[in-house]
């Protein structure tokens, strides 16, 4: 998921350089949403993934 977020960020940067403001804004928005989703899932997996087995 982090790889997909970075891909959208690169697409947004390239689109902004070429002057496509709408596409750049949308791609940056998707990248931001995916990054925050990645952070939330990462923290949840850190909390619940290390439980000792009984």
Backbone as CSV, one residue per row, in Angstrom:
resi,resn,N_x,N_y,N_z,CA_x,CA_y,CA_z,C_x,C_y,C_z
1,UNK,0.826,-1.187,0.000,0.000,0.000,0.000,0.872,1.253,0.000
2,UNK,1.986,1.181,0.695,2.898,2.319,0.701,3.488,2.531,-0.688
3,UNK,3.748,1.445,-1.396,4.279,1.537,-2.756,3.271,2.213,-3.694
4,UNK,1.993,1.899,-3.518,0.949,2.526,-4.328,0.833,4.011,-4.004
5,UNK,0.970,4.356,-2.746,0.928,5.762,-2.343,2.085,6.545,-2.961
6,UNK,3.275,5.957,-2.952,4.431,6.617,-3.560,4.244,6.756,-5.064
7,UNK,3.634,5.756,-5.691,3.365,5.838,-7.132,2.429,6.995,-7.459
8,UNK,1.362,7.146,-6.667,0.442,8.262,-6.895,1.131,9.602,-6.650
9,UNK,2.031,9.655,-5.683,2.765,10.885,-5.423,3.661,11.247,-6.605
10,UNK,4.326,10.267,-7.175,5.173,10.521,-8.353,4.334,10.967,-9.541
11,UNK,3.171,10.343,-9.724,2.264,10.759,-10.798,1.812,12.196,-10.588
12,UNK,1.525,12.567,-9.337,1.093,13.931,-9.034,2.212,14.931,-9.328
13,UNK,3.435,14.589,-8.980,4.557,15.500,-9.240,4.775,15.687,-10.732
14,UNK,4.740,14.590,-11.486,4.932,14.690,-12.936,3.800,15.481,-13.579
15,UNK,2.558,15.232,-13.146,1.420,15.965,-13.699,1.508,17.446,-13.369
16,UNK,1.993,17.775,-12.171,2.125,19.187,-11.798,3.200,19.875,-12.624
17,UNK,4.289,19.181,-12.882,5.353,19.754,-13.712,4.859,20.010,-15.134
18,UNK,4.038,19.098,-15.649,3.524,19.245,-17.010,2.325,20.184,-17.098
19,UNK,1.810,20.641,-15.957,0.742,21.635,-15.971,-0.662,21.082,-15.865
20,UNK,-0.806,19.828,-15.536,-2.129,19.234,-15.373,-2.540,19.340,-13.905
21,UNK,-3.105,20.484,-13.542,-3.412,20.756,-12.143,-4.478,19.864,-11.550
22,UNK,-5.511,19.573,-12.305,-6.597,18.735,-11.786,-6.149,17.315,-11.522
23,UNK,-5.414,16.766,-12.473,-4.905,15.402,-12.307,-3.904,15.350,-11.161
24,UNK,-3.073,16.373,-11.059,-2.075,16.409,-9.986,-2.753,16.484,-8.619
25,UNK,-3.794,17.277,-8.510,-4.510,17.385,-7.240,-5.208,16.095,-6.860
26,UNK,-5.814,15.446,-7.836,-6.489,14.183,-7.557,-5.492,13.102,-7.158
27,UNK,-4.387,13.015,-7.864,-3.377,12.004,-7.544,-2.760,12.277,-6.176
28,UNK,-2.540,13.534,-5.847,-1.994,13.865,-4.533,-3.005,13.525,-3.434
29,UNK,-4.270,13.738,-3.700,-5.308,13.368,-2.735,-5.355,11.868,-2.494
30,UNK,-5.285,11.091,-3.575,-5.259,9.638,-3.431,-4.014,9.190,-2.677
31,UNK,-2.886,9.805,-2.965,-1.643,9.449,-2.282,-1.751,9.740,-0.791
32,UNK,-2.344,10.859,-0.447,-2.492,11.221,0.967,-3.419,10.249,1.691
33,UNK,-4.530,9.900,1.075,-5.472,8.961,1.679,-4.823,7.600,1.875
34,UNK,-4.119,7.115,0.859,-3.465,5.819,0.967,-2.367,5.826,2.016
35,UNK,-1.646,6.935,2.143,-0.597,7.017,3.146,-1.164,6.961,4.554
36,UNK,-2.244,7.700,4.799,-2.857,7.669,6.125,-3.459,6.297,6.419
37,UNK,-4.028,5.656,5.421,-4.560,4.314,5.603,-3.428,3.335,5.930
38,UNK,-2.289,3.498,5.246,-1.123,2.672,5.549,-0.674,2.877,6.989
39,UNK,-0.604,4.126,7.441,-0.181,4.396,8.818,-1.122,3.763,9.839
40,UNK,-2.418,3.864,9.603,-3.403,3.294,10.524,-3.256,1.778,10.581
41,UNK,-3.143,1.131,9.422,-3.003,-0.319,9.404,-1.677,-0.766,10.002
42,UNK,-0.630,0.022,9.826,0.670,-0.303,10.396,0.621,-0.264,11.923
43,UNK,0.007,0.769,12.475,-0.100,0.883,13.928,-0.975,-0.239,14.493
44,UNK,-2.067,-0.551,13.829,-2.938,-1.636,14.285,-2.196,-2.969,14.254
45,UNK,-1.418,-3.210,13.215,-0.675,-4.468,13.145,0.424,-4.518,14.195
46,UNK,1.009,-3.384,14.543,1.994,-3.370,15.619,1.359,-3.691,16.961
47,UNK,0.170,-3.179,17.190,-0.496,-3.391,18.467,-1.008,-4.827,18.589
48,UNK,-1.681,-5.323,17.570,-2.328,-6.626,17.665,-1.500,-7.776,17.111
49,UNK,-0.408,-7.496,16.453,0.377,-8.559,15.838,1.375,-9.210,16.758
50,UNK,1.655,-8.629,17.914,2.683,-9.137,18.813,2.122,-9.789,20.064
51,UNK,0.950,-10.345,20.007,0.384,-11.006,21.176,1.034,-12.379,21.354
52,UNK,1.347,-12.740,22.586,1.940,-14.070,22.809,0.915,-15.179,22.585
53,UNK,1.381,-16.281,22.068,0.478,-17.420,21.829,0.326,-18.222,23.106
54,UNK,-0.900,-18.643,23.363,-1.185,-19.376,24.609,-1.358,-20.836,24.323
